[in-house]
Amino acid sequence: MPNSEPTGREPTVPWPEGVPQRGDVVGGKYVCEDLLGAGGMGAVFSARHTQLGQKVAIKVLLPAALKNPLANERFLREARSVITLRSEHVARVVDFGTLDSGSPFLVMEYLEGRDLKALVAREGPLPVAPAVDLVIQACEALCEAHQQGIVHRDLKPANLFLSKRVDGAPLVKVLDFGISKTVATAAASTGSGPGITKTDAVFGTPAYMSPEQLRSSKLVDHRADVWSLGVTLYELLTGKLPFGSENDGIASMCAHILEDPPPPLRDLRADVPAGLESVLRRCMAKSPSDRPGSIAELAEALAPFSSSESAEVVSRIARMSTNSLPFEQTLMSDSSPQLSGRSPSSAWGRTGALVSGKKEVVVGVAASAALLVGAAVGWIWWT
């Protein structure tokens, strides 16, 4: 982990009670180091393998959360969702266990870098080809997830984490599968089995949610992720949301999404090709049937506006999609965290790259992005 210097934005939350403290050994092999973030139902801290020296991020459910009969099941569902995905663009799960207190913990790869929300805040709107390249990388992870019947449902710049390969090339990791849903769970939740979601609550980040997701539909499918990627790329290219602004209240934001077309992209960014604007308009079509029908179709549509580095990624996505299972419906469930002393977009201990003057300060990152702030019914507003 690179050296860092104080920025005034470090986490200020106290170390939660009932979870491993600094120096404690978790699972018999991980020595707890630093608290990365804490929310209403969980905490994330960095740790190191006692024998291998490998640094990891550990997410643990707080003891109070165990009183919620659904919390354990949701926590385990996130682990199961991520562990099945082999894409290099998904943060790896390396271990899972239970503390003596009964709280489950999830061990994930420790990342260094910053999320795309922080990148745009620092650099401003991104050049066209690099922005498209980053979204195409995310498409590869989502194609595999969709192939397995998993819909992310909380895609946004803050959940796309920019790390680096060994050679320094950019590497996007899709974070926060904590509110994802699978086909099997959807079937259970719609009456054919004992589902774990018992409400019509809407969870996620409204600014990036599709109209059908805002309505708490039980028929949300992979095309909701297509919508969210369209909103995300629009923001990467303009620095602005296509529907309302972050200062809008929830009702106003929802009205914009449900009723208004996005402002013409080329009015805000003249160098954006007309063809790319057309792709984003399709992604943000109010009706799911008017959007690209799959992540593979979206990646192919974005390819002409990407750099040559994306060609092989698009090819892999196309090959992967030929093995895709027929897609069915999915449903809504839990939420994300608040990190005290930080903006909601940086919640979950995902501190990103903090900047002092011209010098980049890279700090550690929890490799998952949803801190399970509870099973409460209602909106979870994390932009």
N, C-alpha and C positions, 0 to 999 in steps of 0.2 A: 504494500500500500504506500503510495507516494507520501512524502511529508506534507503536512498541511499547517496553516497558521490560523490564528483566531480571526474570525470574520464578523463576529457579533450575531451570527445566525445559527450557532450551534444549538442542538437540542437542549432545552432547559427543564424538561420534565423530570420529576424525581424518579428514582428507580422503584418500580412497582413492588408491592409486597406480595409474597407468595410465589415468586418466580426465582430462578437461580440468580444469585448475586455475583458480582465480580470475583473471580477466583474459584467459584464453584465448578464442579465437574458435572456435566450433563451427559446422561446416557453412558456413563463410565468411560468416556473418551473425548469429550469436548470441554475445554476450559473456557469458561465465560470471561469475556474481556470488556467490551463497552456496550452501553445501551444505545441503540440506534433510533428507537422510537417506541411509543406506547400509545394505546388507544383504550377505549372503554372495555374491550374484551380480550385484548392481546398485547403482547410486547415483542419487540425484535431486538436482538443483541448480536454482536459479533462474538465469535468464539474460535478456538484453534484446536485441532486434533492433537491429542497428547503425544502420540507417537510419530505421526506423519508431519506435523507442523502445519497442515493445511488450514487456511483461514476459511471460515464458513459464516453464514448468517443463520441464526436460529429464531424461529417464530414459536412462541408458546402461548397457549390459551390461559388467561388469568383464572385463578380459583373461583372468582365470583361468576365467571361465565359458565362454569360447570352446573350452575343452578338452572341454566337454560337447557332443557332436554334436547334441543336441536343443535346446540353449539358444537358438541363433539362430532356429530354426524356431518355437519357442514365443514368442519375443519378437516375431517378425514376425506370428505369428497374433494376438497381442493387438492389434497395430496394425491389422491387417485387420479384426478384429472391431469395434473402436471406430469406424474410419473409415467404415464402412457405415451407422452409426447417426446419424440427423439430429436426434434429439430434443434439445430444449434442456436436458433433464435428464440428458444424458450429457456428461462432460467432453470437449471437442473435441480431436482430434488435428490439429495444424496442419502438421506436417512429419515427415519420417523420413529417416534417412541413415546413413552409415557413417563412423566415424573412420578416420584413417590407420592406426591399430592394428588395424583390422578389426572393432572393436566397433560394433554398431549402436546408434543412439540414436533416441529418440522424443520429439518436441516436442509438448507439450500446453498447453492454456490454463492460465494461472495463476489459481488461485482464492483468495479470501479469505473467511474464515468459520470454521466449526468443524463437526466431524462430530456426528451425533446422539448418539453415545456420550458425547462431551464435554458436549453440551448437557444430557443427563439427569443426568450427574455433577454439573454445576453447578446446574441449576435444580430437579432432582428430577423426579418423574413429570409428564408434560405434560397439559394440559387435553385432554379427549376430542376435540373437533372439530379443534383444531390438529394433534394427533398423527395423526388420520386423514387430514387434508389432506396432511401430509408423505408419508405412505405412498402416497396416491393419486398424488402427483406422481411418485414412484418407479415406480409402476405404468405410467405412460405410457412411460417409457424401456424398461421390461421388455417391454411389449406389442410395441414395435417390434423389440426384440431377438428375442423369441420368434417373431415373424412371419418373421424371417430365419433361424430355426433356431438361434439362439444362446441357450444357457442360462448364466446368470451363475454359479451354484453357490457363491457366497460372500457372499450378502446378509446384512447385519447393520448395526446402528446405526453402527458405525465406518466402513462403506463407503457411507453415505448422508451426503453433505456438504451442510451448510446454508449457502448463500450468499444474496445479495440481488439483486433486480432493481434497475434504475436508480431506480425509484420507491420502493425500500425494501421491497417485498413479498418474502416468503421464496421462495427458489428452491432446490430440492433437486437435487443432482447425484449420479448413481449412479457410484461409483468402482470400480476394480479388476475389470476384465474379464480379468485375467491368467490365471485358471484357468477361464475360460469354455470351452465346447466347442460346435462346430457339428455339424449333422446330417452333413455330408460327412465331417468328421473322425471322427465316431462310426462311420460305415459302414466307413471305412478301418481303424479300430481293432478292429472286430469281425470282420475277416477278409476283407472285400471289397476291400481295398486296403492300401497301405503306411502304416498309421497311425503317428503319432509317439508315442503312449502305449503303452508295452510292458508295463505292470504293472497289478496290481489295487490299487495304492496308493490310499489315501484322502487327499485333500487338501481343505483348507478350514478352517472353524472349527467343531469338533464341536458346540458349544453351539447352533448355528443350523442344523445339518444334519439332513435328514430321515432316517428309519430306512433307506430304501433307499440313500441316499448313504453312511450309516455302514457299510453292508454291502459297500461297494465295488462296487455293482452297475454293470454296463455298460449298464443300461437306464434310467438316471436321465434324466428329461425335465423339461419346464417346471414340472411340479407340485412338484418339489423347491424351486424358487424361490417358489412359493406358500406352502409350508411355512415357509420362511425369513422371508418377509414377515410371516406370522402370529406367529412368535416375536419378530420385531423390534417389531411393534406392541404385543404383550404387554409387552415390556420398556419401551417408551416410556410406556406407561400405568401401569406399576407400579414401575419401577425395578429389577425383578427378572427373572431368567430363569425360564421356565416349567418347565424340566427341570434340577433340580440347581442348583448355584451355581458361580460362577467359581473357588471354592476347591476344587471337586471334582477328583479325578483323572480322567483320560480314561475309564478303565473304568467308574467310577461314573456319569459323565456319560452315557456311551453306554447304560448299563443303564436310566437314567431315561428317555431318549428312546425306547428300544426297547420298554419295558414299561409305563411309568407314564403316566396321563393328566396333563395340566397341572393345577395347583391352580386351583380355580374363580376366575376373574378377579374376580368381584364380592365374593368374600371378602376380597380385597386392596384393592378399589376400588369402594365401594358406589355411586358415581355413574355407573358405566359401565352403559349400557343393556343389558338382557338380550339384545336382538337382536344387539348388537355382540359380546357374549361368545359367542353362538352362531356368529357368523361366524368368530371366531378358533378355536373348537373344530373347525370344519370344516377350516380351514387346517391345523391340527395333527393331523388324522386320521392314524392310522398307515398306512392304506392310501391310496396316491395316488388311487385311484378314488373315495374318499369326500371328497376335497377339491374346492374350486371347480375346474372343468375348465379354466379359462383365467384369465389376468390380467384380461381384460375382465369376466369373471363376478365375479371378486373385487372389482374397482373398483365395479361396479354394486351389489354387496352392501354395500360400505362407504359408498356415497354417502349413505344416510339419516342417517349419523352424522357427516357432514362439514359444513363451512361452505358458504355459497353460492358461495364462490370456487372450489370444486371441481367445480361443475356442468359447466362447459365442459371441464374436463380429462376428466371421466368421459365426456362426449359424444365428445371426440376419440378416446379409447381405444376406444369402441364402434365408431366409424367405421373406425378402423384395423384392428380385429379382423375386419371383414367382408372384408378383403383378405388375411387370414392364410393361409399355406400349411399343409397338413396337417402336424402335428407328429410327429416321429420321435424316436428315442433319442439321448442324448448320453452322454458319458463323462467320467471324471476325469483331471486332469493336475496342473499344477504348483501353486505355493504363494505365500506372502507373506513379508514381511520382518521383521527386528528392527531397531529404531532404538536404538542404544546410548544409555543414559541415560534412556530413555523407556519407558513401558509398551507392551506389544505392541499394544494397541488403537490406539496412535497411531503405529504403525510406518509406514515408507515415506516419512518426511519430512512426513507429514500432520499438522502441528503443531496445527492447529485454533485455537480461541480460548482463550488462557491468561488466567487471571483473578488479579488482585491486589486484594484487598478487593472493593469494588463496581465497580471499573473494569475493563471488558473490554479485553483486549489481543489484537488480531487480528494473527495472523502468517501468513506465506505458506504456501501449500499446494501440494504436487505434485498435479496433477489426476488422477493415477492412483494406485491404492492397493496394488499388488502388486509387491514388489521381487524377485521370482524368487529365492528363497533356495536353489534347487537342484532337481534332479530326483530327490532321494533318495526311496526308498520309505518310506512310513510316515506318521505323523500330523504335521500342521502345526497347532499349537495357538495360534491368535491370537485370543483374546478380549481 
